[in-house]
Amino acid sequence: MIIPTKKLSSDFELPVYGLGLWQMGGRWESDTSNDEREVAAIRAALDAGITHVDTAEGYGNGHAEQLLARAINGYDRAKLQIATKVAGHNQAYDGLMRALEGSLKRLQTDYIDLYMLHFYPPSGTDVNGTVRALDELVAQGAIKHIGVCNMSPNRFEDIQRRTKNKLVCNQVHYNVQYREAEKRGVLEHAQQNDVMLVAWRPVQKGNLPKSALVNELAAKYGKTPTQIAINWLVSQQNVVTISKTSSLEHLTENLGALDWRMEVRDIERIRTLFPDQKNVSDALPLDYETDVEV
Ligand SMILES: NC(=O)c1ccc[n+]([C@@H]2O[C@H](COP(=O)([O-])OP(=O)(O)OC[C@H]3O[C@@H](n4cnc5c(N)ncnc54)[C@H](OP(=O)(O)O)[C@@H]3O)[C@@H](O)[C@H]2O)c1
């Protein structure tokens, strides 16, 4: 299928749904035991129309990037948007330069479409050096676009002020249940500043609470509850999402969430009535402190 896209005024564009590779090739350590299955799963996603693939140097300690390189071998690189992230401990100037080299090598490519800071640089990092490295890599063509993950508006703006380039995205935990992005102004910040909010964990790892309202809407639209949850997410202005699946059945279900619309009234009912909503991420709560080094 052709996955619908969203575009910023800068023309930066992302499909509303991409594939995430967290837990393919291990967690923070490399695990090669499922390589054949994961490569096949990535290829199945590409064959189904996925073009945005999200990974990180930290995923499987680099192994997720290696799996992605294997999976895209033979596919048209120009049609893919490969997104990867530099870990916090590599965000000083020299470390970032080395990290990017490492990612390019593991991915067997000569450019990254979207390179993100996985977190705000750890305390003690020369943040101007971090940003200088990013800007130089953009100028060299090794990175097409830069973005960040897990940043409060304050921290996002701190990075944005230091770089010549537009930060195109903020990748944060956001789904029908986890609403930190809404409650703490992260979504509004993205919407008002022409930034893509890339929502991670859209199906809460398959553990979203059951909801009578969602079941009612699933029946109304002829969709599954998971499809309602994903559709709700990408119906928010400036929001696209990424989900990990190694299952063809789940992939097919998730893709069935994308090319139709819910009525605005139903979108708003879910916003207010979805059960057991959380105002803070259970995985990576954002840091709203103002202790940024300017
Ligand atoms: N920037 C960051 O700090 C950050 C943090 C977390 C995640 N991410 C990115 O976001 C991506 C998505 O987040 P996530 O992987 O944590 O969460 P997720 O996509 O919500 O959940 C993935 C899990 O849910 C299962 N799943 C997928 N579709 C399903 C469906 N239709 N029904 C039931 N279960 C389903 C998958 O299992 P199967 O494989 O069996 O389908 C997998 O175990 C990650 O892969 C990563 O690329 C970024």
The ligand as an SDF file (V2000), in Angstrom:
LIG
                    3D

 48 52  0  0  0  0  0  0  0  0999 V2000
   13.2910    7.4100   20.8910 N   0  0  0  0  0  0  0  0  0  0  0  0
   13.0780    6.5660   21.8780 C   0  0  0  0  0  0  0  0  0  0  0  0
   13.5830    6.7510   23.0050 O   0  0  0  0  0  0  0  0  0  0  0  0
   12.2150    5.3600   21.6470 C   0  0  0  0  0  0  0  0  0  0  0  0
   11.7400    4.6220   22.7390 C   0  0  0  0  0  0  0  0  0  0  0  0
   10.9600    3.5010   22.4840 C   0  0  0  0  0  0  0  0  0  0  0  0
   10.6550    3.1430   21.1760 C   0  0  0  0  0  0  0  0  0  0  0  0
   11.1510    3.8680   20.1300 N   0  0  0  0  0  0  0  0  0  0  0  0
   10.8960    3.4760   18.7330 C   0  0  0  0  0  0  0  0  0  0  0  0
    9.5050    3.2930   18.5640 O   0  0  0  0  0  0  0  0  0  0  0  0
    9.2420    1.9970   18.0540 C   0  0  0  0  0  0  0  0  0  0  0  0
    7.8830    1.5130   18.5550 C   0  0  0  0  0  0  0  0  0  0  0  0
    7.8540    1.4450   19.9670 O   0  0  0  0  0  0  0  0  0  0  0  0
    7.8450    0.0690   20.7600 P   0  0  0  0  0  0  0  0  0  0  0  0
    8.4360   -0.9790   19.8800 O   0  0  0  0  0  0  0  0  0  0  0  0
    8.4480    0.2840   22.0550 O   0  0  0  0  0  0  0  0  0  0  0  0
    6.3040   -0.1640   21.0270 O   0  0  0  0  0  0  0  0  0  0  0  0
    5.0640   -0.6460   20.1220 P   0  0  0  0  0  0  0  0  0  0  0  0
    5.3190   -0.4770   18.6800 O   0  0  0  0  0  0  0  0  0  0  0  0
    3.8580   -0.0020   20.7250 O   0  0  0  0  0  0  0  0  0  0  0  0
    4.9800   -2.1720   20.4930 O   0  0  0  0  0  0  0  0  0  0  0  0
    5.7450   -3.1660   19.8830 C   0  0  0  0  0  0  0  0  0  0  0  0
    5.2870   -4.4880   20.4840 C   0  0  0  0  0  0  0  0  0  0  0  0
    3.8810   -4.6230   20.2750 O   0  0  0  0  0  0  0  0  0  0  0  0
    3.6070   -5.7550   19.4860 C   0  0  0  0  0  0  0  0  0  0  0  0
    2.6160   -5.3700   18.4720 N   0  0  0  0  0  0  0  0  0  0  0  0
    2.7840   -4.6170   17.3550 C   0  0  0  0  0  0  0  0  0  0  0  0
    1.6400   -4.5050   16.6790 N   0  0  0  0  0  0  0  0  0  0  0  0
    0.7230   -5.1970   17.3840 C   0  0  0  0  0  0  0  0  0  0  0  0
   -0.6560   -5.4780   17.1940 C   0  0  0  0  0  0  0  0  0  0  0  0
   -1.3130   -5.0250   16.1290 N   0  0  0  0  0  0  0  0  0  0  0  0
   -1.2880   -6.2270   18.1280 N   0  0  0  0  0  0  0  0  0  0  0  0
   -0.6290   -6.7090   19.2220 C   0  0  0  0  0  0  0  0  0  0  0  0
    0.6770   -6.4960   19.4490 N   0  0  0  0  0  0  0  0  0  0  0  0
    1.3410   -5.7440   18.5300 C   0  0  0  0  0  0  0  0  0  0  0  0
    4.9170   -6.2160   18.8980 C   0  0  0  0  0  0  0  0  0  0  0  0
    5.0000   -7.6170   18.8970 O   0  0  0  0  0  0  0  0  0  0  0  0
    5.1420   -8.4480   17.5170 P   0  0  0  0  0  0  0  0  0  0  0  0
    6.5360   -8.2470   17.0440 O   0  0  0  0  0  0  0  0  0  0  0  0
    4.8410   -9.8390   17.9610 O   0  0  0  0  0  0  0  0  0  0  0  0
    4.1150   -7.8970   16.5890 O   0  0  0  0  0  0  0  0  0  0  0  0
    5.9500   -5.6680   19.8520 C   0  0  0  0  0  0  0  0  0  0  0  0
    6.1940   -6.5830   20.8870 O   0  0  0  0  0  0  0  0  0  0  0  0
   10.4400    1.1800   18.5490 C   0  0  0  0  0  0  0  0  0  0  0  0
   10.6000   -0.0330   17.8440 O   0  0  0  0  0  0  0  0  0  0  0  0
   11.5620    2.1610   18.3550 C   0  0  0  0  0  0  0  0  0  0  0  0
   11.9770    2.1860   17.0030 O   0  0  0  0  0  0  0  0  0  0  0  0
   11.8980    4.9860   20.3560 C   0  0  0  0  0  0  0  0  0  0  0  0
  1  2  1  0
  2  3  2  0
  2  4  1  0
  4  5  1  0
  4 48  2  0
  5  6  2  0
  6  7  1  0
  7  8  2  0
  8  9  1  0
  8 48  1  0
  9 10  1  0
  9 46  1  0
 10 11  1  0
 11 12  1  0
 11 44  1  0
 12 13  1  0
 13 14  1  0
 14 15  2  0
 14 16  1  0
 14 17  1  0
 17 18  1  0
 18 19  2  0
 18 20  1  0
 18 21  1  0
 21 22  1  0
 22 23  1  0
 23 24  1  0
 23 42  1  0
 24 25  1  0
 25 26  1  0
 25 36  1  0
 26 27  1  0
 26 35  1  0
 27 28  2  0
 28 29  1  0
 29 30  1  0
 29 35  2  0
 30 31  1  0
 30 32  2  0
 32 33  1  0
 33 34  2  0
 34 35  1  0
 36 37  1  0
 36 42  1  0
 37 38  1  0
 38 39  2  0
 38 40  1  0
 38 41  1  0
 42 43  1  0
 44 45  1  0
 44 46  1  0
 46 47  1  0
M  CHG  2   8   1  16  -1
M  END
$$$$
